[in-house]
Amino acid sequence: MAEIKDDLNTLSKVHVYFEFLRLEWLDKLEQAEKKPFTNGQRKHGNDGIYA
């Protein structure tokens, strides 16, 4: 994931659009690191709904 973060940082210097993209994806990557995966799917909360 470090490579992805580095690439997003590089792109963000090209145009402000990429800064917004970087912020959005850094948040998504952080969420993915925190949530457990089951059978290749990420479980959302206690409601049993899978992404």
C-alpha positions in Angstrom: 0.0 0.0 0.0 2.9 2.3 0.5 3.6 2.3 -3.3 0.0 3.4 -3.9 0.3 6.2 -1.4 3.5 7.3 -2.9 2.0 7.4 -6.4 -1.0 9.3 -5.1 1.3 11.9 -3.5 3.2 12.3 -6.8 -0.1 12.8 -8.8 -1.4 15.3 -6.3 1.4 17.7 -7.3 0.3 17.7 -10.9 -3.2 19.2 -10.5 -5.6 20.0 -7.6 -8.0 17.4 -8.9 -5.5 14.7 -8.0 -5.2 16.1 -4.5 -8.9 15.5 -3.9 -8.5 12.0 -5.4 -5.5 11.4 -3.1 -7.4 12.4 0.0 -10.4 10.2 -1.0 -8.3 7.2 -1.6 -6.1 7.6 1.4 -9.3 7.5 3.5 -10.5 4.4 1.6 -7.1 2.6 2.1 -7.1 3.5 5.8 -10.7 2.0 6.2 -9.6 -1.1 4.3 -6.7 -1.6 6.7 -8.9 -1.4 9.7 -11.9 -3.6 8.7 -11.6 -7.4 8.6 -12.1 -9.3 5.4 -14.0 -12.6 5.2 -14.0 -14.8 2.1 -12.6 -12.0 0.0 -15.4 -9.6 1.1 -15.3 -6.8 3.6 -18.0 -6.9 6.2 -19.7 -3.6 7.1 -20.8 -3.2 10.7 -23.0 -5.7 12.6 -25.8 -5.8 10.0 -24.3 -8.6 8.0 -24.1 -6.6 4.8 -21.0 -7.2 2.7 -19.4 -4.9 0.2 
